[in-house]
Amino acid sequence: MNLAPSRRTLIIQPLPGIGDMVWHLPHLHAIAATTVSGRIDLLTKPRSQTDRLLCADSTVERVLWLDRAAAHAGMRGLLRLTTLLRQGGYQRVWILHGSARYALAALLAGIPERIGYGVGWQTALLNGPVRLPPELRHTHPIQRADALLDLLNIPCAEPEPLLQIAAEADQAVTERFAAWPLPWIALGIGSSEPWKQWGAVRFAELALALHQQQAGSIFIVGGSAERALADELLTRIHASGGQAADAVASPLEQTAALLARCRAYLGNDTGVLNMAAALQTPAFGLFGGSQPLWHSCFIYPITPPESEAGMAGITVPQVLDRYLQLGQLHAHQDGR
């Protein structure tokens, strides 16, 4: 089954995380290829920082914000969302989620073609030619989106996510950290939940171990929520005679540019880990509090031994050994 090319097209992807948006990059690009212009608008939540994450992505024309906590909450919020969608003059909407609310808003906004997963009440509000079979409606978001495109014979040209870098962000990072010699190694200390956090003590021990191995310049990467953790980590590193660059709370497009220049990412299971892999930077992810990701050949999961559990079960020697065994194999000729 093939779709005719569409004119103005909106994709609704309401999962809030940075990693969630990175997961969907192949699907966004594949859908954009079905439009006349090769571009789409994207409705998502502000926490995803999609305007910064995809600022260099030529397929994204506009990012619209979905505010389920306030502006788009309740019945009045539904009407506001309907107005927002109507103003876009869209011919087709893709809803990469099972919620009926977004399908209802699209129907009320008069969008002629509404494609989605067809979960529950959403089915009655869609008029796209396919629905996901029941066994796929509650699988991983990547698998759901893959299945929907497969049913519509829409090829994904990208076997895994690919993230683009803004030239201005790359220049800013190059100038900001010019004094730090290559290769660069990013330690990702962010975590969306406490049980995914490895902690300042272990990250400091890892940074010092890498320093002793003369592995390269260490960069501490995280969001503004990790400011206190980063300060503690940097204090521990400096007190023990080590060095590390503070890249915490950088604009997201600069974090992406930094990761693209790194030889490797080592750290928690976060959106930044997914960004690193989408930039083809080997990402050694600490999966003690979550299931290992499988969608990218650039993600190297590190899990606790069978006799241990949780993030505390992952040791510094374990992470260091894994990096030293595999990290050098992926060092790029450009010195990363």
N, C-alpha and C positions, 0 to 999 in steps of 0.2 A: 504494500500500500504506500503510495507516494503522495506527498503534499505539494500543492501548487505553491510557487513562491508568493510570499506575503509582502505587503507594504509595511506600514508601521507595526512593529511587533514588540510586545512587552513580555518579559519573563519575571514571574514572581517566585523568589527563592527566599522564604522567610526564616530559615534556620539562622541563628544569630552569630555564630562564631566565624572567626577568620578562616579557620580550617574548613568549615562547612562550605564557604564560598570557593576556596581553593579546590576542594573535591569536585565542585560542579564546573570548573573551567572547561573541560572537554565538552560538556553538554552545552554550555553557553555558546561556545565557538561553533559547535555543530548546528545549533538552532540559528545562529546568526547567518550561517551559510545558506539557510532556506529563505532568507529575506531578499528583497530586490536590492536593497542598499548594502547588504552585508553587515548591518549594524542592528543592535537591539537596545531597548531601554530596560532597566533592571530595577525592580522594586524589592527592597530588602530592609533589614533592621540596622540602625546606626552602629550597633556594637561590632558589626562585621567590618567597619571602616572601608567599605567597598570603594568609596570615592578615591581613597588613597591607594588601596590595594591594586585597583585596576586602572589607575590614572594613565598608564601607558598602553592600555589595551585598546586597539583601534576598533574593536567590534562593539564596544560599549559607548553608546551615544550619550545617555543620561542615566544618572542614578537617582532614584526616588526613594524617600525614606518612609518606612512603615513603623508607626508608633503605636504598638498594641497596648502600651501602658497608659496612654493619655489620649492623644488626638484621635486615634482610631479604635478606642475601646467602646464597648457598648453599642446601642443602636445609633446614637448620634455619630459615633466614630465610624460605623459602617457607612452612613450617609456621606461623611467627609471623604472616606476612602473611595466611594463610588464617584464623587465629584472629581477627585484627583485622577481617577482612571478615565473618566469621560473627557477630561481636558486633553488627554494624550492623543485622542483620535485614532485609537489602535484598531487594526483589522483583526489581529490575532493575539491571544494571550496564552502563555504556557504557565501552568501552575505546578511547580516542582515541590508539591506538598500535598498532603491528604485532606487539608482543611476545606470544609464547605464554605466557610466565610469568604474566602478570596474568590471562589467561583461565583458566589452570589453577588459580590460587589462587581465582578466583571459582567455578569448578566444584566444587572441594573444599570451599568454604565453603557450598555448597548454594544459591547464588543462582539462582533459577529461570530468569530471562531474562538472557542474555548477548549483548550486541550489540557488534560491533567491525568492524575493517576486513577481517578474514579473510585475513591475510598468512601464507603458509607453514603451519606447524603450528597456528597460531592457529585456522585454519578448522575443524579437527576439534573444538575446544573451545567453539565458539560455537554458540548455537541461535537467534540472531536471524534474521529473515526475509531478510536481504540480505547480500551480500559485494561489496566493491569490485571492479570489473573489473581485470584485471592491469595495464593501462596507467596506472591511477591509484594503484596501491599504493605507489609510491615518489616521488610528487610532493610539492610543498610541503605542510606540515602544514595550512595553511588550505584548500588545495584538497582534501585528503583528507577533512577534516571536512565541508566543503561538500558533497562528493559523497555522503557517507554520509547526511546529512540529506535531500538531494534524493531519494535512492533510497527513503527512507521517507516522502516527502511531508510533511516537517516544515519549515514555513516559518521563515526567519530574519527576524524583524521588524526587526532592525538590519542595515543594509547594510554597516556596518563597526563595529569595536569602540567601545563606550561605557563609560567608567569613571566610577564614582560617587565623590563626595568626602564624607568624614566631617566633620560639622559641627564636632566638637571639633578636628580637625586644621586646618580652615580658620581657626578662631578663634586657634589657637596660632600659625599663620603670620602672621596679620594683626597680632597683638600683637608678635611677635618682630621683624618687619621694618617696623613702622609708620613708622620714620624715613626709609625709602627711598622717594623719590617715584616715582609712576607716570609712564610705563609701565615695566613690569618686563620684562627679557629674560634668559632662562636660557641659560647656556653649559654644555652637557653634556659633561663631560670623561671620563666613564667609558668603559671598553672591556673586552670580555671576552677579546680577543686583541690582542697587540701590533700586528698589522698593521691594526687598526682605529683606532689611536690617532693623533690629529693632533699632539699634543705641546704642552708648556707654552709654547714660544716663539711658535707661531702663535696659540694661544688668547690669549696676552697681547697680541699685536699686534692681534688682532680686538677685544678688549675696549677697547684704547686708541683704535682707529679708531671704534668705536661711541661712546666717550666724547667724542671730538672732534666727532662728528656730533650730539651731544646727543640721542642716540637713546633714552636712558632709563637706569634703574638696572640694573646688571649683577649677575647672581647666578651664582655658580659652583656647579654641581650635580654630584654624583657620590657614589659609595659610600665606605665606609671604606677600601677598597683604593686609593682615589685621594687619600688624605690627603697623602702626600708630594708628589704632582704638584700638588695644589691649593695647598700651601704655597709651592712654587716659583712657581706662576702668580701668586698674590696678591702675592708679593714683587716680581716683575717689574712688575706693574701699579702697585703703590704707589710703587716706585722711579722710575717714569716720570710720576708725578703723577696717575695715574688712581685710580679707586675701584671696588671690587667687594664685594658681600656674600658671605660664606662660608656656603653652605648645604650643604656637603659632609657626608655621613654623617648627614643628618637621618633620622628615622623615615620609612619609605617612604610612609605615609599623609600626612605633612606635605610630602614632596617632591611628591606628587600635588596637594595643595592649592596649593602654590606654583606649579606648572606651570599649574594652572587659572587662576591670576591673571596669568600672563605674557602679553605680547603675542606672543612667539615663543620657540621653542627653536631654538638653533643648536648643533650638536655632532655627536659621533660616533654611529655606528649601534649603539645600545644599547637595553636595555629601557626606559630613561627616554625615549628618542625615541618609542618606541611608546606609552608612557604619555601623553606630551604630545599626540600625535595623537588618542588615545582620549578626551582631554579637550577636543578641538576647538581646541587651540592649534596654530597653524601651526608645523610642525616641519621645519626646514631641516637635512636629514641629510647628513653627509659620507660618501659611499660611494666611498672610494678602495680599501678592502680587502674589500669585500663587494658583492654584487649589490643594486641599489636595490630597495627595497620598493615594492609597487604597490597594496596593499590599502586604503589610506586616501587620501582626497582632501586630507587635512591634512598629508601628508608631501610635501615638496619635495626631491627628491634632487639633490645637488650632486656631480658626478663630475669626475675629472680631464679635461683636454682630451685629444683623441685622440692627441696627440704625447707625452703624459705617462702615468705609471702610478703607482698607489699613493697613499697619503694625502699624501705629499710633493708630488704633482702638483696638489693643490688649494691655491690661493693665497688669501691674506687678501683682496685686492681682489675676487677672484671671489665669495667668500662674502658680503662686504659689499655688493657690487653686487646680488647676487641678493636679499638681504634688503631692501635699500632699494627695489628694484623691486616686490617682492611683499608685503613685510611690512606696509606701511602699508595695503594693500588689505584686510587681515584684522584690523585693529585694531577691537576691539569698542567699542560706544558706552559701555560702562562704564569706559573709560579704560585697558583692557589694552594 
